[in-house]
Amino acid sequence: MDYIVLDMEWNDTSPKSKNDKGIMLNHEIIQMGAAKMDPRLKITDTFKANIKPRVYEKIREDVTELTGITAGSLSGGRRVYDVMDEFREWCGDDYIFLTWGSEDIPVLKNNLDYFGIDSSWLAFYFNAQAMFNMQTENKGRAFSLEYAMEFCGIKEERKMHDALNDAVCTAKVCAKFDIEESIARCDEYSGTEFGKLDVPMNMRREISFGFGSMREALDRGFAVPVCPECGAEIEDVIWYRVSGEKVIADGYCPKHSDYAVVITHRKLSAANSETVKSTYTIDRINEAYFNFVEDRAEVISREEI
């Protein structure tokens, strides 16, 4: 069995596009990168493709700032259908996915469904970030790939936030710990704490570099928790502080669903900050995860943010 370490970059805009079957495209993949590892955790092959956007053709400024990807650099990109066919064949017959975080496979499945591409070949995936936390006794925290590389003594000159570079760096981190032990422990916890998850749909992520604080992002509307379906502000919100710069807003939309909105803010430099708002539909798996996190978090008021 091979391990496919996958990373992707994506773009989106508002309002979201729906196809003729009513499937919403939350994020459109614009770059895929992957590293294939054998059972000894040696990299045996790599894959990279730029995908020419069909739906969200204007690349957001913050996406370009983070990844260096522009509309011009994607003008020679390939069709999503061709890339997915080639990637599926490249993966082989016996593999599982490893990703840094839990977003990539849900975004991949959403793209396959939106564009009418078969998704039955998607294998189980495991969250390498959670595996790293588990084996370094840092449960409950989400460490960056850069931190994990430094922790493991891995030195790379690769540019981060390039899909292939991030996949290769993730593979090198994974080679430093016991994958089989982590997978066994993921099974033991049934996916509610670590990595192995049913594919959650309707996760939406928005990033802005325009706010000096989380409070400013909230006051100016960016961090306000809203329904991803209708845009209405969610109701009966309970706020949780997970850490100094991470909060969760738990509430519901009367017309659609229950949601958990995760808002993080971090300084990138003396002059630049990043605010990320991730909105999750509360399904069976997500509910278990957020119950786990919120039980360990502090309940706060909106004014305390």
Secondary structure as UniProt FT lines:
FT   STRAND          2..11
FT   STRAND          17..18
FT   TURN            20..21
FT   STRAND          24..25
FT   STRAND          28..37
FT   TURN            39..40
FT   STRAND          43..51
FT   HELIX           61..67
FT   TURN            71..76
FT   HELIX           80..91
FT   STRAND          95..99
FT   HELIX           104..114
FT   TURN            115..116
FT   TURN            120..121
FT   STRAND          125..127
FT   HELIX           128..135
FT   TURN            136..137
FT   TURN            139..140
FT   HELIX           145..151
FT   TURN            152..153
FT   TURN            160..161
FT   HELIX           163..174
FT   TURN            175..176
FT   HELIX           179..188
FT   TURN            189..191
FT   STRAND          204..208
FT   HELIX           214..219
FT   TURN            220..223
FT   TURN            228..230
FT   STRAND          235..243
FT   TURN            244..245
FT   STRAND          246..252
FT   TURN            254..255
FT   STRAND          258..267
FT   STRAND          273..281
FT   HELIX           284..294
FT   TURN            295..296
FT   STRAND          298..300
FT   HELIX           302..304
//
